[in-house]
């Protein structure tokens, strides 16, 4: 399933919505789903192909009791708070750590160029 999720918590990514796919195998819940970001994002935990560093969905950590909502919450947490232990782009992780202002500027510009327009949120 493909969803566009508005990011409002992290100013780096709050200017747009990011589309991702959550793919379940025919063996679910015995096998974990796979999250793929379809919208390009300047983020150390997401590679250029949209693969997400999400340990929760590895065979080592996955349990059949894990619910899809937990996978989504984990994905949103990763996007909001890049983690030095969840890295698929070491170059961006290094930039974030060593030159945070440059990283922030590039992430915001990348979001402006690639993210989808944010939908109007109820009550806003």
N, C-alpha and C positions, 0 to 999 in steps of 0.2 A: 504494500500500500504506500502511496506517495502522499506526503503532507507538507504543506508550507507552514513553518512555525515562525511566528514573529519573535524576535529576540528583543526583549525590553529590559533585561537586567544588566547586561554588559554594554556600556556605551560604545565599545569598539564595534559591536555588531547590531546595535539597536536601530540603525537606520534602515534595515531591511529584514525581509523574511527569507528563510533558507528552506529549500525543499529537500526532503530526504525520503528514502525508501526503507521500509522495514520488511525484510523478506523472511518468510517462514518456510522451512522445508516440510516435506510430507511426513517427516519423523518428529515434528514438533509435538509435544514439549520435550521429547527426549534429546533433541538437538537444539542448540540455541539459534535464534534468528540472527540475521545479518543486517546491520544498519549501514546505509550508504548515503552520503550527502550528495545530492544531485546538483546543488548550487555551489559553484566554486567559493571557497572561503580561505582566507589568509590566516591559518591556524596551525600550530605545531602538532596537534593531535589528529589532523586530517590530511591525508596525502592528496596529490593532485587528481587522483582517480576517484576521490570521495570515500576511500576506505577510512574507517574511524578506529582509532586505538581505543577499544572498549573491552577491557579484560573481563567484564561481567559476561560477555557473550563468547568467551573462549571455552573450549571443551573442558579445560581444567577447573574453571570456576562455575560453569553453568550447572544449575540443578533444575529438574522438571518443575519444581515448585516456584521458580522465578517467573514472575508475571511480566507481560509486555509493558505494562505501565512502569515497572522498575527499569526496564531497558530504556524507555523514553526519558525517564527522570535522570538516569545516568548519562544519557546522551546530552541532555540539556545542561547538566552540571559540567560536563566536559567543555561544552561550547562556551559557557559563561565563565569558567575558571580554568584556563589552560594549566595543565599539571605536568611538572617536569618528569614524572614517572610514566606518563601516557603520551609518548612522542612518536610520531611517524615522520616528522620533518625536523631533524636535528638542527638544520640551518635556521629555521624559524624559532626553535626553542632557544638557541644560542642568542639570536637577535633579541628576543623578548627579555632574556636575562641580562645581556650586556648593553643593549641600546633600547630600553623600553619605549622611549619617546618616538624613535624611528619606527619601531614595530607598530605602535599604536597608530601612527599616521598612515602607514601602509595598509594596516588592517581596515581602518576606516575608509580609505580610498577604494580599496578592493571591494568592500561592502557596497559602497555607492555605485561602483561599476557593474557588479555581478548579482547582487541580491535582488530579490523580487520586491516590489512595493509592499509596504506593510498594509495589511488589511485594517479597516477601521475596527477597533476593538469596542465591544459593548461598554457603554457607560463613558466613552471618551469623547 
